[in-house]
Every structure is written in structure tokens, then in C-alpha cells.
């Protein structure tokens, strides 16, 4: 007897490839919609609602709700997964976690430096100012593409990539918090710190899942008042989940499904709709687009492999099945992603700017190239491994 359709949908959202599919559908819908019916797209996505309460909470349009509100759920899922890995998973063992963590740091540093360097060489203020845009790797999207790459790959590849992507997103969140905010209110940050302490004791004195959700909302409100990117509250709230009770696993599953099925595709839809009228498609625009493609792919490959080599110099070893050729393919896939990078671009340039449009096209093109090259290469390695 087949399972009911809603249950099949919910269970399907647990697969690695579900996020890649939902993000891809959202991004392609937003891109095509903004091309074929740009006026209706921006009227629906960017139209502001006349409510002082929603305006004060930065939730006065569909775009604002997605970027400033719902993305907190995505970061909450990231924080929960990070908490899980720190307590019971790969990040608990330094010998296993240090190579991918240092690989993540290497990939971030090299892409940021390349963005500055290329920006100076080609005289692109967008690349120079937006050095943080190409840094982050998308956890969900990249793991989904790895699932598509095939089952012939070593099982350790997913664990390595999961650890790397979690570390990458965690460090990127810190950089975004430091560099993306303007006119920060100190009292707001002070209140945020007090709420973190209060939430820590609250979540350890009760097994009620609502305590974690209350902490998420309270921390989000503090960052709104502090004028810091409010979705970042999700990471902190997720780290407060203890996993000492079975109910924590339920919270992780529900949050992951909500993120994969609703939050990420909606964000991809609103974020990837380009304001074509703001783009002139002159030399400066093409420099940003193709510069980002090169920076993402070259920076991730060189930086990640360099970081892992640095880890190995200190006797932190990879699993024997993760050879240098496999690592090169994994590093290529890490150039996929635009959720956190577009949050950077939105914080720096605003969604209505030509720089944001060029960054969007560059990140989408880099993701497509990295995905095709990485999957093709890893599938070829998998077949070669099977024959041997």
C-alpha cells in the first residue's frame, strides 16, 4: 500500500538532493519570471506594505519577509546541524574535522583575496568592495549535487563535504555579521547577549521545544533592533539546541524540511529575479559576471586543497578514500551556491542595484559551471574506481 502524498512529500524533503532541486526550481522561476514579466515580478516581490509595524521589523514586502525573516529558519537549521555535529558528529573529533575546517578557511581566504586582486587588476569597484560575496558555500545545494554525482563515491566524501560546508557557512556568518551591518546599535547587541545567556539556561532547564523557538524569535528581534542582519540569530539559536532529548531530533527534522521545502526555494525565487533595467551589460558588468565565475571556481579549488595540505602538514589526515583527485572534484562543487553570497550582496549593494544584478548572474553562472564540471568529473572518478 502506497503512502499518502503528503507523507511522501515530507519524506522526500529528507533526501540530500531535495534542497538542490527546490533551490534550483526557485532560482530558475525567479530568473525566468523577471525576464518574461519583469513588471509583475517586481510588483509582487518588491511592493511595500503600508504598515509601520512591518516596516519597523523589516518585513514590509515579500522580499523583506524572505530575506530578513524566513532566512532565519534556514540559519536555524544550519545552527542545529552545527550543534549536532559538535556534540555527536564529525566536528567532535579534531582529527577528522580539522582538514575540512582548514579547507573551508582556505577556500574563503583565497576567494576573498582573489576578488580584491582581480578587482584591482580590472578596476572593478564591485569586486573590490564585494570581496565577501564569493566566499560562502551552500550546504544544502552542494550536498544535493553530491547525491546526484552518484553512489560510487566513497561514503567519507559526504562527511568531509558536510563538515567543510558547515564550517564555511559558520565562518561566513561571522564575517557577514561584522562587515554587513551599518549603524549598529550597541544597546541592541547588549540585549542580544543577555538574551543568549537567558536562552542558554532556559533551553537546559526544559525539554519543551517551544523554548528553542522562543529563543529564536527573541534573538531575531534583538538583531532587528541592533540593525544587524536578523537571520543570523538563527545560527545562535540553533547552537543552543542540546540534543540531550529525542525531541531535539524532531526539531531538527521539522526545521530542515521547512527550510528545504519553503524557505530556500522562496529565497531563491526573490533573490534571483534580476532588475534587468538596472544592468547596462557593458564592460564593467561582464567583468563582474565572468570575474565571479573565475574567482569562485579557482579560489575554492586552490584554497580548499591548500587548506587541506596545511592540515596534513600538521599530521591531520584525510580518510584514505579521499584522494587528491577526489578532493579536487569536491572543491569544485564548493563553488556552487548563492544563498549566503546573495545575502552579502544585498547587505553591501542593495537588491535594486546594478552590482547586485551582476553578482546574481555571476553566482548563478559559477554554480552551473561548477556543478556540471564537478559532477561529471566525480562520476568519471567513480566509474574508474569501480572498474579498478
Secondary structure, DSSP 8 states (H G I E B T S, - for coil): ----HHHHHHHHTTSHHHHHHHHHHHHHHHHHHHHH-HHHHHHHHH-----HHHHHTT-SSHHHIIIIIIHHHHHHHHHHHHHHHHHHSGGG-HHHHHHHHHHHHHHHHHHHHHHHHHHHHTT-HHHHHTTTTT----HHHHHHHHHHH-TTS-HHHHHHHHHHHHHHHHHHHHHHHHHS--S--HHHHHHHHHHHHHHHHHHHH---THHHHHHHHHHHHHHHHHTS-GGGHHHHHHHT----STHHHHHHHHHHHHIIIIIHHHHHHHHS---GGG---SHHHHHHHHHHHHHHHHHHHHHHHHHHHHHHHTT----TT--HHHHHHHHHHTT---HHHHHHHHHHH-TTSHHHHHHHHHHHHHHHHHHHHHHHHHHHHHHHHHH-
